[in-house]
Amino acid sequence: MDDKVYASAIRMLAGREHSCFELKTKLKNKGYNTADIDEVIEQLVQDKYLNESRFTEMFIRSKINRGVGPIKIRLELQQRSVDESLIDAYLDFNQPEWLERAMEVRCKRFGKNIPNEMNEKAKQIRFLQQRGFTQKQIMNVIASNVFDD
């Protein structure tokens, strides 16, 4: 095993969790040999420094805290080559918290008043779609007039 590759990978993991795919890509971009990278990745998994499950959980929590919806989170995890079974285990589209989060995101951007004009409704719907919320969640937020003070 190449100590330079291992040390570089450890420095990357010290900053934040990474998926195996992300770490491989970053190490390849640094010009390291693919065989060395694969060996280091295997060792990091064995040493429990690299864990797809932990990465998935932390990634989802981070995105939720930033006001990102489940559709966009799923897409970003897929782009990082996270296994579908892991995504399904940690990301449930039907949790009632998604509706609360969508309301919070909408209120933070547009205030508590629900729009009456079609143009404003469309603007808010587009905003929530771009954030990755489902159509059902968006329609429930736009139709809702009840907010806690």
N, C-alpha and C positions, 0 to 999 in steps of 0.2 A: 504494500500500500504506500502511496506517495504522501509523505508528511505535509508537503506544501498544499496539496489538494485538501487534505483533511483539515489543516489549520484554516484555510480559506473558507471552507464550509462551516466550521465552528464559528468563525467571525460573523458570517451571514446569519447563522441561527441565533447568535447572541442578540442581534437586533430585534428579531421577531420570528415567529413560527413561519415555516415554509412548507409547501407540499413537495413531494419528491420530484415532481416534474419541474417546479420552479427552481429548485436547487440545482438540478441537472442542467437546466437551461442557463442559469447564471454561471455555473462552473464551465460549461462549454464556451460561453461568451468570453470567458477569461483565457481561453486557449488551452485548457487542460485536455488530456487524452481521455477518450470515452471509456476505455477499460478501467483507468484509474478512478474516474468519476463513479462508475458503477460499483467498484469495490468500496469506495469511501461511503457511498450512499448505503450500501448493505451494512457496513460497520456502524454508521450513525443510527440506523434502525435498530441494530442489535444493542447498541449502547443506550437506546431510548432517548437520544437527542433529537431524532427525527421520527415523528408520529403523525400519520395522515389523519387519524381520528381527532387528535388534539388540535391539529391545524384546522380541521373543518369546524370544530366547535368554536375555536377562538375567532376564526374568520367570520362566521355567522354572527357571533356576539358583537364583534366590531362593526360590522355593516348595519346591524339592527340599531346600534347606538348612534349611528350616523344618519338614520332615517331612510335606509334603503329597504325596499320591499322584497318579498320572497322570490319573485320572478327574476329580478336582476341578480340577487344573491346566487340563485341556482345557476344562472348563465355564467357568472364569474367563476364559480367553483368548477363548472364543466370546462371552462377555458384553461383552468389550472390542472386539468386531467384528474380531478378527484373522482373516485369510484362512485357510481350512481347509488349503490346501496348505502354508502356513508352519507351522501347528500340526503337521501330519503330518511335515514335514521335521525338526522339532526335538524332537518328543515321540514316543518309541517305547515302547509299552506292554509289549513283550516283552523289554526289556533286563533282564539278570540283576540289575542294580543296584537295581531296584525291590524285589526280594525282600529284599535286604540292608537297604534303607532301611525297609521295612515291619517287619523284625525289630528294627531299632534303635529305631524309634518305639514298638513294643510293649514292648520291654525298658525303655526310659526311663520309660514310664508304669506298667508292671505288674511289673517285675523279670524275672529270667531264667527263673523256673520257669513251665513250661507248665501251665495249669489242668487239673484233673481233673474238677471239677464243671461241670455243664452251664450253670448260671447264670453262672459266672465266664467260661466260654468265650463265651457269648452276649454278655456285656458287652464282652469284648475284640474280638469280631468287629464289634459295632456301632461301637466306637471306631475301628477301622481303616477301616470303611466310611465313617464321617463324615470321615475324613482323606483319602478319595478313592482308596483302593487297590482293585484288582480282586478279585473273588471268588476267583480262582485264587491270587493272591498271598496273600490272607488265609488261605485254607485251608492253603497250604504253610507259612505262619508258625505257625499254630495247631497243625498236626500235627508240626512240627519239634521235636525235643528236643536238637538239637546247637547249642551256642553256643560261640564262641571266648572264652576268658578273657583 
